[in-house]
Amino acid sequence: MERPNFELMIGAAVAKQTPLADLPPEVPKVLSGFSGDKYVIAGDELVIVDQHSRRVAAVIGGIKS
């Protein structure tokens, strides 16, 4: 998505209408603590979303899609 419908900050709620994908299994090996979470790419940022609360857990910039 080019422009997210939520704030790009840790703790921000992500609307249920926002489609999320499962994090690939290799991501928790590189970024510990995100096992089983979801993600969305917003512009050039990878946004990791807690699967239970649907809140932003991390924002990683500089991603090219």
Sine and cosine of phi, psi and omega as CSV:
sin_phi,cos_phi,sin_psi,cos_psi,sin_omega,cos_omega
0.00,0.00,0.62,-0.78,-0.03,-1.00
-0.98,0.19,-0.74,0.67,0.01,-1.00
-0.82,-0.57,0.91,-0.42,-0.01,-1.00
-0.95,0.30,0.40,-0.91,0.04,-1.00
-0.99,-0.14,0.49,0.87,0.05,-1.00
-0.52,-0.86,0.28,-0.96,0.01,-1.00
-0.97,0.26,0.65,-0.76,0.03,-1.00
-1.00,0.04,0.93,0.36,0.05,-1.00
-0.56,-0.83,0.53,-0.85,-0.02,-1.00
-0.86,0.51,0.74,-0.67,0.01,-1.00
1.00,-0.10,-0.22,0.98,0.00,-1.00
-0.93,0.37,0.63,-0.78,0.03,-1.00
-0.97,0.24,0.61,-0.79,0.04,-1.00
-0.93,-0.36,0.84,-0.55,-0.05,-1.00
-0.86,0.50,0.53,-0.85,0.02,-1.00
-0.89,0.45,-0.39,0.92,0.01,-1.00
-0.96,0.27,-0.27,0.96,-0.01,-1.00
-0.97,0.23,0.88,-0.47,0.01,-1.00
-0.94,0.33,0.75,-0.66,0.01,-1.00
-0.87,-0.50,0.48,-0.88,0.05,-1.00
-0.90,-0.44,0.40,-0.92,0.08,-1.00
-0.94,0.34,0.64,-0.77,0.10,-0.99
-0.91,0.41,0.68,-0.73,0.08,-1.00
-0.87,0.50,0.52,-0.85,-0.07,-1.00
-0.87,0.49,-0.38,0.92,-0.01,-1.00
-0.98,0.19,-0.29,0.96,-0.03,-1.00
-0.89,0.46,-0.73,0.68,0.02,-1.00
-0.87,0.50,-0.40,0.92,0.05,-1.00
-0.94,0.35,-0.54,0.84,-0.01,-1.00
-1.00,-0.01,-0.68,0.73,-0.01,-1.00
-0.91,-0.42,1.00,-0.02,-0.06,-1.00
-0.90,0.45,0.55,-0.83,0.07,-1.00
0.99,-0.14,0.01,1.00,-0.05,-1.00
-0.90,-0.43,0.37,0.93,-0.02,-1.00
-0.89,0.46,0.79,-0.62,0.04,-1.00
0.99,0.12,-0.01,1.00,-0.02,-1.00
-0.99,0.17,0.04,-1.00,-0.03,-1.00
-0.91,-0.42,0.14,-0.99,0.05,-1.00
-0.48,-0.88,0.30,-0.95,0.16,-0.99
-0.57,-0.82,0.55,-0.83,0.09,-1.00
-0.98,-0.18,0.85,-0.53,-0.02,-1.00
-0.89,-0.46,0.97,-0.26,-0.07,-1.00
0.91,0.41,-0.90,-0.44,0.04,-1.00
-0.93,-0.37,0.44,0.90,-0.01,-1.00
-0.85,-0.53,0.68,-0.73,0.11,-0.99
-1.00,0.01,0.85,-0.52,-0.03,-1.00
-0.93,-0.36,0.91,-0.42,0.04,-1.00
-1.00,-0.04,0.76,-0.65,-0.10,-0.99
-0.87,-0.50,0.77,-0.64,0.07,-1.00
-0.88,0.47,0.79,-0.61,-0.09,-1.00
-0.93,0.37,-0.43,0.90,-0.05,-1.00
-1.00,0.02,-0.72,0.70,-0.07,-1.00
-1.00,-0.05,-0.25,0.97,-0.09,-1.00
0.83,0.56,0.65,0.76,0.09,-1.00
-0.91,-0.40,0.50,-0.87,-0.01,-1.00
-0.91,0.42,0.81,-0.59,0.02,-1.00
-0.98,-0.18,-0.47,0.88,0.00,-1.00
-0.31,-0.95,0.49,-0.87,0.09,-1.00
-0.78,-0.62,0.85,-0.52,-0.03,-1.00
-0.88,-0.48,0.91,-0.42,-0.06,-1.00
-1.00,0.09,0.20,-0.98,0.09,-1.00
0.99,0.14,0.32,0.95,0.01,-1.00
-1.00,0.06,0.75,-0.67,0.08,-1.00
-0.97,-0.26,0.81,-0.58,0.00,-1.00
-0.99,-0.13,0.00,0.00,0.00,0.00
